Amino acid sequence: MSSILEPSAVAKEFNYLKTLSPKQTIVDSRIEQNEIHLFLEPLVDPQCPSCGKTTNRIHDFHERVVRDIDFEGFKVFLHVKMRRVRCPCGCVGRERIDWLGKRLRITDRMVAYAQSLLASGMTVSAVSRQLKLDWDLIKKLNLWRLRSGLTQQKSEP
């Protein structure tokens, strides 16, 4: 069963979205079983990934579905409109979204949460089961966490 929520009501409930990205707004939302789907639209013109200049020349766009941290027992999925720009500098590239890794399907906030669970001593399997994420993804996040810890230790005197 699917229900449709008023976007303004969801925006109030999900005011954490503003901390995630003040450059995005919720334009639609749906609750399906134990999942919340938020549909985001950009509020600002995109920047060229090459030169960093703002441009309004959109080449094309597609939707990317990204998992965020759970909310009140619901899995949260963000449907993000990803734009590819055609810049006067000659670049045709996908805009960067600062809270989203280049090829990840989870937000940076979810990455940090999973890594904090791993750092607390939970196993990869336990974190994977708790967050309902792929075991291989959690293993990769754990390796990134361990490598960053080694890099920090090497840089200390």
N, C-alpha and C positions, 0 to 999 in steps of 0.2 A: 504494500500500500504506500502511496506517495502523497505527501501533503505539500502544499506550497505556502511559504511564509511570506509575510509582507517584508520587502527588503529593508525598510526603515527599522522595523522591529528587530530584525536579525542584526542590523548594523549596531543597534544599541546593545544587544546581547553580546555581540562579538566586537566590543570596543577595543579589544586587544589587537584588532586588525590595524588600527591606526599606529600602534607601536611597531607592527610588522612593516607596514608600508603606507606612509601618508600620500604616496603617489598613485594609490589604487583605491577604488571604491566598490562596494557591493551593489550590483545592479539586479541580482536575482538570487533566490535561495530556495532550497528544497530539503525536506527531510524524508529519507527513505529507509525504513527499518531502523537500524542503529547507526545510520550515516547522515551527516549534514553536508550538503553540497552548496558551496558559496561561489557565485559567478562574479568574477572581478573584471573591471574595465579600468584602463589607465586614465588618470586625470591630467597628465602632462604630455607634451610632445616627446617623442623618443629621442635618445641621444645616439649618435653614430658610435658603434663599438670600436672604430678605428681612431678617429680624430677627437671624439668626445663632444662635438658640436651638436646642438639641438637642431633637429630638422623636422619638417612636417610632411616630408615625402615618404609615404608608406608604400613599400613594394608589395607586400602581402602580409597575412597574419594567419596564425593557427591557434588552437586552444591546447593548453598543456594542463593536465590534471596532476595536481601535486598534493601529497598528504601532509597535513599539519598535525600538531599535537591534539590529543583528544580533548573534548569539552563535555563535562557532565556525563561521561560514559558513552558519548557518541564519537565515532571516527569523523574527523573533519577533512573534507576534500576541497581544495581550492581549484577552481577552473579559471586559469589565468590566460588572458588574451596576450599572446606573444606576437610582437610585430617585427617584421623585417623591413629595414629602411634602405632607401637609395639616397646616399649622401652626395652632395656636390663634390666631395673629395674623391669620389669614384668608388667608394666602398658600398657594397650591398651586403648587409649583415644583420643578424638578429640582435635586437637591443638587449642590454644586460639588465637583469633585475637583481638588485643588491641583496635580497634576502633568499635568493635561490641559486643553488650551485649550477654550474654549466650543464651538466648532464644528469643531475639527480632529480628524482621524482618526489623528494621530500624537502621541506623547508629547512633553512639553517637552524631554526628553533628546534625542529624535530631531531636534527643531527646532534645538537648540543644536549638535548634531553637524553637521547639514546647513549651518548658518550658519558654522560654523568651517571647513568645507571651502570654502565660497564665499569666506570672508575670506582663505584661503590662496592664492587666485588661480585656483581651478578654475572652469570655466564652468558655467553653469546646466545645459547639456546633459550635461556630464561628471558632475556631481553626481547628476543625475536617473538616468543610466545606472548609476552605481556603487551608489546606494542602491535602485534599482529603484522609484522614486517618480515620480509624475506631473510632467511638465515644468512645468505651470502652477503646481503647488504649490511647487516649488523656486523658481520665478520670484517668487512671492508672498513666500516666506521671504527671498529676497534683497532685495526692496524693503523689507521690515520692517527688515532688518539695516542697510541703507543709511540709512533714515529715522532709526533710533535713533542711528546714528553722527552724523548731522547735528544732531540734537537735543542730543547731548552736546557737540558742538563749539560750538554757540550758547551753551550755559550756561557754558562755560569763559571766564574773563576775558581 
